[in-house]
Amino acid sequence: MLWRPFGPRGPSWWELTVQALSSTEGGYDRLGPRFEATPFRTPDAILHTALEGVRSVDAALDLCCGTGAALAALAPKADRLVGLDASAGMLAEARRRLPERAELLHGDALDPPTALEGAFDVVTCFGAFGHVLPADEPRFVAAVHRLLKPGGRFVFATTDPARGRPLGRALARAFNGAMHVRNALWRPAFVMFYLTFELPRARALLEQAGFVVRADHPFGGPYERLARVVATKATEGSSDGVP
């Protein structure tokens, strides 16, 4: 247990160190086989609560799908199931865990394949906003907009700073500071930060891109700081984005 902080099936301290000194994609390639045993994996309680309003859609896409946790939650709700991730190692683990009909694509969430544009009723993203630099968030939102059908929804959970705990936010800022130092001193960079794409900024960017944004707080217990966000792409001829 001393050598594996997250239990016998999780990564060792050495594996975590090697990951931290790798590129973002390379680090997750290494972590993929043990990712499900880490606290970095979005809990099912968050996924199922966030996706309560998604029912019987033709096509759903999870961006930065990792080992497929959100896709597993979407599987009973969508006829077509697609995941996109930059890490081949994480996708290999997702292929092992998901039904054969799941389409798993290796690619960049900031520049998804043009063949996917306008194809989805629902796009999701969980636990991955820390891999998108603030300067790239408008590109990320624009990519989501292109992927959705008119009236389609972008569903995700993010932190609401109005509900955060001061100690937790202070620790997150300390971690971010350490990552900035690491990336200044070591190459390749590892992009992983906390307190990113939080509710006020996410809402502003989405509304600027033409989404109608609704947010609520259905998560309880240790997840009460989170907001569920549903951003709807305007339908043709609609001024309010409601399908």
Stockholm file with secondary structure:
# STOCKHOLM 1.0

chainA/1-243         MLWRPFGPRGPSWWELTVQALSSTEGGYDRLGPRFEATPFRTPDAILHTALEGVRSVDAALDLCCGTGAALAALAPKADRLVGLDASAGMLAEARRRLPERAELLHGDALDPPTALEGAFDVVTCFGAFGHVLPADEPRFVAAVHRLLKPGGRFVFATTDPARGRPLGRALARAFNGAMHVRNALWRPAFVMFYLTFELPRARALLEQAGFVVRADHPFGGPYERLARVVATKATEGSSDGVP
#=GR chainA/1-243 SS CCSCTTCTTSCCHHHHHHHHTSCHHHHHHHHGGGGGGSTTSCCHHHHHHHTTTCCSEEEEEEETCTTSHHHHHHGGGEEEEEEEESCHHHHHHHHHHSCTTCEEEECCTTSCCGGGTTCEEEEEECSCGGGSCGGGHHHHHHHHHHHEEEEEEEEEEEECGGGCCHHHHHHHHHHHHHHHHHHHHSSSCCCCCSSCSCHHHHHHHHHHTTEEEEEECCCCGGGTTEEEEEEEECCTTCSSCCC
#=GC SS_cons         CCSCTTCTTSCCHHHHHHHHTSCHHHHHHHHGGGGGGSTTSCCHHHHHHHTTTCCSEEEEEEETCTTSHHHHHHGGGEEEEEEEESCHHHHHHHHHHSCTTCEEEECCTTSCCGGGTTCEEEEEECSCGGGSCGGGHHHHHHHHHHHEEEEEEEEEEEECGGGCCHHHHHHHHHHHHHHHHHHHHSSSCCCCCSSCSCHHHHHHHHHHTTEEEEEECCCCGGGTTEEEEEEEECCTTCSSCCC
//
